[in-house]
Amino acid sequence: EVQLVESGGDLVQPGGSLTLSCAASGFIFSTYAMIWLRQAPGKDLEWVSVISNGGSTTDYADSVHGRFTISRDNAKSQLYLQLNNLQTDDTAMYYCAKDPRPYRAIGDVVRDTPSTFPRGQGTQVTVSA
């Protein structure tokens, strides 16, 4: 059974930083691209960042490019998201998600509808003064 467990969400002030983590189990982690999604109150689920199965290729939504960094440790089956210079618009539930298919290029992954990715329960990030 696929399990994705996020942690690291918190209340932070604008300009602050957080590191989100995701512990994955139940599948061969190193063979799947991984994704961070988020959903703000009253808004649709959106993709934030994606990383290839080997970790060599990444992509980001325009709204977070240059502020967020995705990474993974395949030996530990862990996915990370470093969030810097957080803004109030970053307030959302953040989800770790798995590509349903192995070994896909991230260019193909980001074309899928975010709600189709298996995801965890989420971790809340709130940015407020």
C-alpha positions as CSV (number, residue, x, y, z in Angstrom):
1,E,0.0,0.0,0.0
2,V,1.3,3.4,-1.0
3,Q,1.8,5.7,2.0
4,L,2.9,9.3,1.9
5,V,3.3,11.2,5.2
6,E,4.1,14.9,5.1
7,S,5.5,16.9,8.0
8,G,7.1,20.3,8.6
9,G,4.2,22.7,8.1
10,D,3.9,25.6,10.5
11,L,2.8,29.2,11.1
12,V,5.5,31.6,9.8
13,Q,5.9,35.3,9.2
14,P,6.2,36.7,5.7
15,G,9.8,36.3,4.6
16,G,10.3,33.2,6.7
17,S,11.4,29.8,5.7
18,L,10.3,26.2,6.2
19,T,11.4,22.7,5.2
20,L,8.7,20.2,4.4
21,S,9.4,16.5,4.4
22,C,7.6,13.5,3.0
23,A,8.2,9.9,4.1
24,A,7.2,7.4,1.4
25,S,6.6,3.7,1.6
26,G,4.8,0.9,-0.2
27,F,6.5,1.4,-3.6
28,I,9.9,1.6,-5.2
29,F,10.5,5.2,-4.5
30,S,13.5,5.6,-6.8
31,T,11.5,4.7,-9.9
32,Y,8.8,7.4,-9.6
33,A,8.8,11.2,-10.2
34,M,7.5,12.9,-7.1
35,I,5.4,16.1,-6.8
36,W,4.5,18.7,-4.3
37,L,1.0,20.0,-4.6
38,R,-0.9,22.7,-2.6
39,Q,-4.4,23.8,-2.1
40,A,-5.3,27.2,-0.6
41,P,-8.7,27.8,0.9
42,G,-11.3,28.2,-1.8
43,K,-8.9,27.4,-4.6
44,D,-8.2,24.4,-6.7
45,L,-5.4,21.9,-6.1
46,E,-2.2,23.1,-7.9
47,W,1.2,21.7,-8.6
48,V,4.1,23.4,-6.9
49,S,7.1,21.4,-7.9
50,V,8.2,18.1,-9.5
51,I,11.4,16.1,-9.4
52,S,12.4,13.2,-11.6
53,N,12.9,9.8,-10.2
54,G,16.7,10.1,-10.1
55,G,16.6,13.6,-8.8
56,S,18.5,15.2,-11.7
57,T,15.6,17.2,-13.2
58,T,13.2,19.6,-11.4
59,D,10.6,22.1,-12.3
60,Y,8.6,24.7,-10.4
61,A,5.4,26.7,-10.8
62,D,6.1,30.3,-11.8
63,S,4.7,31.5,-8.5
64,V,7.4,29.7,-6.4
65,H,10.3,29.6,-8.9
66,G,13.5,31.0,-7.2
67,R,12.0,30.7,-3.7
68,F,11.3,26.9,-3.3
69,T,13.7,24.0,-3.8
70,I,12.6,20.4,-4.2
71,S,14.9,17.5,-3.4
72,R,14.8,13.8,-2.7
73,D,16.9,11.1,-0.9
74,N,16.2,7.8,-2.7
75,A,18.2,5.8,-0.1
76,K,15.8,7.0,2.6
77,S,12.6,7.3,0.5
78,Q,12.2,10.9,1.5
79,L,11.0,13.9,-0.5
80,Y,11.7,17.5,0.6
81,L,10.6,21.0,-0.2
82,Q,12.6,24.0,1.0
83,L,10.4,27.1,1.2
84,N,12.2,30.4,1.4
85,N,10.9,34.0,1.4
86,L,7.4,32.8,2.2
87,Q,4.5,35.1,1.2
88,T,0.9,35.2,2.4
89,D,-0.2,33.8,-0.9
90,D,1.8,30.6,-0.1
91,T,-0.7,29.8,2.7
92,A,-2.1,26.4,1.8
93,M,-2.2,22.7,2.6
94,Y,0.8,21.1,1.0
95,Y,0.7,17.6,-0.3
96,C,3.3,15.1,-1.3
97,A,2.2,13.2,-4.3
98,K,3.5,10.3,-6.5
99,D,3.4,10.0,-10.2
100,P,1.1,7.1,-11.0
101,R,3.5,5.7,-13.6
102,P,7.3,5.0,-13.2
103,Y,10.2,6.6,-15.1
104,R,8.2,9.4,-16.7
105,A,9.8,12.6,-17.8
106,I,8.7,15.5,-15.6
107,G,7.5,17.4,-18.7
108,D,4.8,14.7,-19.1
109,V,4.1,14.6,-15.3
110,V,3.2,18.3,-15.1
111,R,0.6,17.9,-17.9
112,D,-1.5,15.6,-15.8
113,T,-4.4,16.9,-13.7
114,P,-3.1,17.4,-10.1
115,S,-6.0,15.6,-8.5
116,T,-5.1,12.4,-10.3
117,F,-1.8,11.9,-8.3
118,P,-2.0,9.7,-5.2
119,R,-1.1,12.0,-2.3
120,G,-0.8,12.1,1.5
121,Q,-2.9,13.8,4.1
122,G,-1.0,17.1,3.8
123,T,0.8,19.5,6.1
124,Q,-0.5,23.0,6.7
125,V,1.6,26.1,5.9
126,T,0.3,29.4,7.1
127,V,2.1,32.6,6.4
128,S,0.9,35.5,8.5
129,A,2.2,38.5,10.4
